[in-house]
Amino acid sequence: MINNLNYYNVFYMVAKTGSISRAANQLYISQPAVSKAISNLEESIGIALFVRNSRGVALTEEGTILYDYIERALDNIVKGEESLKKYNELGIGHIRIGVSTSLCKHILLDYLKPFIKDNPNIKVSIDCHSTKNTIRLLKNEEIDIGLICETELPKNITYSHIRSIHDIFVANSDYIDNFPYRETEAGLEAGEETADTQPEAASYSIFSGSIIGNLIPLMNVQQSVSDSEVLTEDHIRDIFRHSTLMMLEEANVTRTHVDNYLNKHSFHCNQLLEINNMDLLLDFAAIGMGIASVVREFSESYLKDGRIVEIPLPTPIPKRSVGFAYLQNRHQSKALCTFLDYCNIS
């Protein structure tokens, strides 16, 4: 059939004009070439398509059936070309983006809102997955681009940094206020001497000034602390040892990054609560369920209105990179190129 495509075009023009000579003129080829093409097509399918008459040629019954199909096929080709032209002129397209729910809410939306406004004819599909699953979808060409936290990538995937994020630990101020009581209760359960350790609630002012200056009294250290001093690693170990630590589930890129930090500094918690959504981590921390591992940039509203406070670390968790990832050698649609340009990604 593929070998007959050129013959079909000749067949269509002869049938439309009713003349081999007129068809030759329309196709800018010789009459013998037209006759040869018709002869080859008839021989290929084993059916006579034309009969000669005084005015030129006319379709046989079988030729009329074939002509109806060829006419619709060529008409669809013309419509396809017109659609492509319109697609190109109007910027019509489709982009499939893979992203985690947190990165989508706190970073991607800032890019999508103006992009969609300026490119209303480009359809955007969002597949919400973890960074690891987003990379898998990208490798399988099930998405066009992914917004991910930087991690080890296959060689054929390009990564372009757009911003940095910072992992922190946060808690509700009431939860921190009650730390001395949890510490004492833990000592009682362990059979420790507690005569001199039972704290008085009034002894622990909380956040009257800097969080750094007011967390040390919670460690049962009876001394005045200036705002310039920071918690030591021993203080942080005490906090975690007597607290519930809330984190994202294992195998998550964020969880792996924070776990590496905790292991490096020998920080261990009394109880671990795993949650699959960072927004829930913030909400649970805000109601005093424990200490949550979150991203500072995603927690700004909670921190600003005092629902949670950041626990100062003597050694900050290393910052991370967030960026767009896409396949290097895959053909990039015009819609994807438009999005990359819009985000200043080269």
C-alpha positions as CSV (number, residue, x, y, z in Angstrom):
1,M,0.0,0.0,0.0
2,I,2.9,2.4,0.8
3,N,4.3,1.9,-2.6
4,N,1.0,2.8,-4.2
5,L,0.6,6.2,-2.4
6,N,2.0,8.1,-5.4
7,Y,-0.2,6.1,-7.7
8,Y,-3.2,7.0,-5.7
9,N,-2.5,10.7,-6.1
10,V,-2.3,10.2,-9.9
11,F,-5.4,8.1,-9.8
12,Y,-7.3,10.9,-7.9
13,M,-6.3,13.6,-10.3
14,V,-7.2,11.5,-13.4
15,A,-10.6,10.7,-11.9
16,K,-11.2,14.3,-10.8
17,T,-10.3,15.8,-14.3
18,G,-11.6,12.9,-16.4
19,S,-8.6,13.2,-18.6
20,I,-5.0,11.8,-18.6
21,S,-3.7,14.9,-20.4
22,R,-5.4,17.4,-17.9
23,A,-4.2,15.3,-15.0
24,A,-0.6,15.4,-16.4
25,N,-0.8,19.2,-16.6
26,Q,-2.1,19.4,-13.0
27,L,0.7,17.1,-11.7
28,Y,3.4,18.6,-13.9
29,I,4.4,15.2,-15.3
30,S,4.2,13.7,-18.7
31,Q,1.1,11.9,-20.1
32,P,3.0,8.6,-20.5
33,A,4.0,8.8,-16.8
34,V,0.3,9.2,-15.8
35,S,-0.7,6.3,-17.9
36,K,2.1,4.2,-16.5
37,A,1.0,5.1,-12.9
38,I,-2.6,4.1,-13.6
39,S,-1.5,0.9,-15.2
40,N,0.8,0.0,-12.3
41,L,-2.0,0.7,-9.7
42,E,-4.5,-1.4,-11.6
43,E,-2.0,-4.3,-11.9
44,S,-1.2,-4.0,-8.2
45,I,-4.7,-4.3,-6.9
46,G,-5.9,-6.5,-9.8
47,I,-8.9,-4.4,-10.8
48,A,-9.6,-2.1,-13.7
49,L,-10.3,1.4,-12.5
50,F,-11.0,3.4,-15.7
51,V,-12.6,2.9,-19.1
52,R,-11.9,5.1,-22.1
53,N,-14.7,7.1,-23.7
54,S,-15.0,9.9,-26.3
55,R,-14.3,12.6,-23.7
56,G,-11.3,10.9,-22.1
57,V,-11.6,8.4,-19.3
58,A,-14.4,7.4,-16.8
59,L,-14.3,5.5,-13.5
60,T,-15.5,1.9,-13.4
61,E,-17.8,0.9,-10.6
62,E,-14.9,-0.4,-8.6
63,G,-12.9,2.8,-9.5
64,T,-15.8,4.9,-8.1
65,I,-15.7,3.0,-4.8
66,L,-11.9,3.6,-4.5
67,Y,-12.3,7.2,-5.5
68,D,-14.6,7.9,-2.6
69,Y,-12.1,6.6,-0.1
70,I,-9.1,8.4,-1.7
71,E,-11.0,11.7,-1.8
72,R,-11.8,11.4,1.9
73,A,-8.2,10.4,2.7
74,L,-6.7,13.4,0.8
75,D,-9.3,15.7,2.3
76,N,-8.2,14.5,5.8
77,I,-4.5,15.2,4.9
78,V,-5.4,18.7,3.9
79,K,-7.4,19.2,7.1
80,G,-4.4,17.8,9.0
81,E,-2.0,20.3,7.5
82,E,-4.4,23.1,8.3
83,S,-4.7,22.0,11.9
84,L,-0.9,21.9,12.2
85,K,-0.7,25.4,10.8
86,K,-3.3,26.6,13.2
87,Y,-1.6,24.6,16.0
88,N,1.7,26.4,15.3
89,E,0.2,29.9,14.8
90,L,-2.0,29.9,17.9
91,G,0.5,28.1,20.1
92,I,-1.8,25.1,20.7
93,G,-0.1,22.3,22.6
94,H,0.0,20.0,25.6
95,I,2.5,19.7,28.4
96,R,2.6,16.8,30.9
97,I,4.3,17.8,34.2
98,G,5.3,15.4,37.0
99,V,5.6,16.9,40.5
100,S,5.0,16.1,44.1
101,T,2.1,17.7,45.8
102,S,4.3,20.0,48.0
103,L,6.4,21.2,45.1
104,C,3.3,21.7,43.0
105,K,1.6,23.8,45.7
106,H,4.5,25.9,46.8
107,I,6.7,26.3,43.7
108,L,5.0,25.1,40.4
109,L,1.9,27.1,40.9
110,D,3.9,30.3,40.8
111,Y,5.1,29.3,37.4
112,L,1.8,27.9,36.0
113,K,-0.4,30.8,36.9
114,P,1.2,33.4,34.6
115,F,2.1,30.8,32.0
116,I,-1.4,29.6,31.6
117,K,-2.7,33.2,31.4
118,D,-0.2,34.1,28.6
119,N,-0.6,30.7,26.8
120,P,-4.3,29.8,27.1
121,N,-4.2,27.4,24.1
122,I,-1.6,25.1,25.8
123,K,-3.2,22.3,27.9
124,V,-1.3,21.4,31.0
125,S,-1.6,18.0,32.7
126,I,-0.3,17.4,36.2
127,D,0.8,14.0,37.5
128,C,1.4,14.2,41.3
129,H,4.1,11.8,42.3
130,S,7.2,11.7,44.5
131,T,10.5,12.8,43.0
132,K,11.6,9.2,42.5
133,N,8.3,8.3,40.7
134,T,8.5,11.5,38.6
135,I,12.0,10.4,37.4
136,R,10.6,7.0,36.5
137,L,7.8,8.6,34.5
138,L,10.2,10.8,32.7
139,K,12.4,7.9,31.7
140,N,9.4,6.1,30.3
141,E,8.4,9.3,28.4
142,E,5.0,9.3,30.2
143,I,5.6,13.0,31.1
144,D,7.4,15.8,29.3
145,I,9.0,17.5,32.3
146,G,9.3,17.0,36.0
147,L,9.8,19.4,38.9
148,I,12.0,17.6,41.4
149,C,14.4,17.9,44.3
150,E,17.9,17.4,43.0
151,T,19.0,13.8,43.3
152,E,21.0,11.3,41.3
153,L,19.7,11.2,37.7
154,P,20.2,9.0,34.6
155,K,22.7,10.4,32.1
156,N,20.0,11.2,29.5
157,I,18.1,13.5,31.9
158,T,18.9,17.2,32.1
159,Y,18.4,19.0,35.4
160,S,18.0,22.8,35.7
161,H,18.1,24.5,39.1
162,I,15.5,27.1,39.8
163,R,15.7,27.7,43.6
164,S,17.0,26.4,46.9
165,I,15.0,25.0,49.8
166,H,15.9,24.5,53.5
167,D,14.8,21.6,55.7
168,I,14.0,22.6,59.3
169,F,12.4,21.2,62.4
170,V,9.3,22.9,63.8
171,A,6.9,22.5,66.7
172,N,4.0,24.2,68.4
173,S,5.1,26.5,71.2
174,D,2.9,24.6,73.7
175,Y,4.6,21.4,72.8
176,I,8.0,22.9,73.5
177,D,6.7,24.5,76.7
178,N,5.8,21.0,77.9
179,F,9.2,19.6,77.1
180,P,10.5,19.6,80.8
181,Y,7.5,17.5,81.8
182,R,8.0,15.0,79.1
183,E,11.7,14.8,80.0
184,T,10.8,14.2,83.7
185,E,8.1,11.6,82.9
186,A,10.6,9.8,80.7
187,G,13.1,9.8,83.6
188,L,10.4,8.4,86.0
189,E,9.6,5.6,83.5
190,A,13.3,4.8,83.3
191,G,13.6,4.8,87.2
192,E,15.9,7.9,87.4
193,E,16.2,10.1,90.4
194,T,13.9,13.0,89.9
195,A,13.9,14.9,93.2
196,D,15.8,17.8,91.7
197,T,14.4,17.6,88.2
198,Q,10.7,18.1,88.6
199,P,10.2,21.4,86.8
200,E,7.9,24.2,87.7
201,A,5.7,25.5,84.8
202,A,6.4,29.1,85.8
203,S,10.1,28.6,85.5
204,Y,10.0,28.2,81.7
205,S,9.1,31.3,79.9
206,I,8.7,30.5,76.2
207,F,9.5,32.8,73.3
208,S,9.5,36.0,75.2
209,G,12.4,37.0,72.9
210,S,14.4,35.0,70.4
211,I,13.6,31.3,70.1
212,I,17.3,30.7,70.4
213,G,17.4,32.5,73.7
214,N,14.4,30.7,75.2
215,L,14.9,27.1,74.2
216,I,17.9,26.4,76.5
217,P,15.9,26.8,79.7
218,L,13.7,24.0,78.4
219,M,16.7,21.7,78.6
220,N,16.5,22.1,82.4
221,V,19.6,24.3,82.3
222,Q,19.0,26.9,85.1
223,Q,21.0,29.8,83.7
224,S,20.4,33.0,81.8
225,V,20.9,32.8,78.1
226,S,21.6,35.6,75.7
227,D,20.0,35.8,72.3
228,S,23.4,35.2,70.7
229,E,23.8,31.8,72.2
230,V,22.6,28.7,70.4
231,L,21.5,25.2,71.3
232,T,24.2,22.6,71.4
233,E,23.9,19.2,69.8
234,D,23.4,17.6,73.2
235,H,20.4,19.9,73.7
236,I,19.0,18.8,70.4
237,R,19.6,15.2,71.3
238,D,17.6,15.7,74.5
239,I,14.8,17.3,72.6
240,F,14.5,14.5,70.1
241,R,15.0,11.8,72.7
242,H,11.9,13.0,74.6
243,S,9.7,14.0,71.6
244,T,7.7,12.5,68.8
245,L,9.4,13.3,65.5
246,M,7.1,13.5,62.5
247,M,8.6,13.0,59.1
248,L,7.7,12.0,55.5
249,E,7.7,8.3,54.7
250,E,10.9,6.4,53.9
251,A,12.2,6.3,50.4
252,N,11.2,9.9,49.9
253,V,14.0,12.1,48.7
254,T,13.3,14.6,51.5
255,R,13.2,11.9,54.1
256,T,16.5,10.5,52.9
257,H,18.2,13.9,53.1
258,V,17.0,14.5,56.6
259,D,17.7,11.0,57.8
260,N,21.3,11.4,56.6
261,Y,21.6,14.6,58.7
262,L,20.1,12.9,61.8
263,N,22.4,9.9,61.5
264,K,25.5,12.0,61.0
265,H,24.8,13.9,64.2
266,S,23.5,10.9,66.2
267,F,20.0,12.5,66.7
268,H,17.4,9.9,67.7
269,C,13.8,10.4,68.6
270,N,11.6,8.8,71.2
271,Q,8.8,8.1,68.7
272,L,8.6,8.4,65.0
273,L,5.4,9.2,63.1
274,E,5.5,8.9,59.3
275,I,3.2,10.9,57.2
276,N,2.9,11.1,53.4
277,N,2.1,14.8,53.0
278,M,4.1,17.8,54.2
279,D,1.0,20.0,54.6
280,L,-0.2,17.4,57.2
281,L,3.1,17.6,58.9
282,L,2.6,21.3,59.4
283,D,-0.9,20.9,60.6
284,F,0.0,18.2,63.1
285,A,2.9,20.3,64.4
286,A,0.6,23.2,64.7
287,I,-1.8,21.3,67.0
288,G,1.1,20.1,69.2
289,M,1.5,16.4,68.1
290,G,5.3,16.6,68.0
291,I,8.3,18.0,66.1
292,A,7.9,18.0,62.4
293,S,10.6,17.9,59.6
294,V,9.4,20.4,57.0
295,V,10.7,22.9,54.5
296,R,11.1,26.4,55.7
297,E,10.0,28.0,52.4
298,F,6.8,25.9,52.5
299,S,6.1,26.8,56.2
300,E,6.3,30.6,56.0
301,S,2.6,31.3,56.8
302,Y,2.7,28.9,59.8
303,L,5.9,30.5,61.1
304,K,4.7,34.1,60.5
305,D,1.5,33.7,62.4
306,G,3.1,31.8,65.3
307,R,1.3,28.5,64.8
308,I,4.7,26.8,64.8
309,V,8.3,27.9,65.7
310,E,11.5,26.8,64.2
311,I,13.9,24.8,66.4
312,P,17.4,26.3,65.9
313,L,20.0,23.8,65.1
314,P,23.7,24.2,65.9
315,T,24.5,22.9,62.4
316,P,21.8,23.6,59.9
317,I,20.6,20.9,57.6
318,P,22.3,21.4,54.2
319,K,20.2,23.2,51.7
320,R,18.8,21.5,48.7
321,S,18.1,22.3,45.1
322,V,14.8,22.2,43.3
323,G,14.6,22.3,39.5
324,F,13.1,21.1,36.3
325,A,14.2,17.8,34.7
326,Y,13.6,16.7,31.2
327,L,15.0,14.2,28.6
328,Q,18.0,15.4,26.7
329,N,17.7,13.7,23.3
330,R,13.9,13.5,23.1
331,H,12.1,15.7,20.6
332,Q,10.7,18.6,22.5
333,S,7.3,19.9,21.4
334,K,6.8,23.6,20.7
335,A,4.6,23.7,23.9
336,L,7.4,22.3,26.0
337,C,9.9,24.7,24.5
338,T,7.6,27.6,25.2
339,F,7.3,26.5,28.8
340,L,11.1,26.1,29.2
341,D,11.7,29.6,27.7
342,Y,9.0,31.0,30.0
343,C,10.8,29.6,33.0
344,N,14.2,30.8,31.7
345,I,15.4,27.3,31.4
346,S,18.0,26.7,28.7
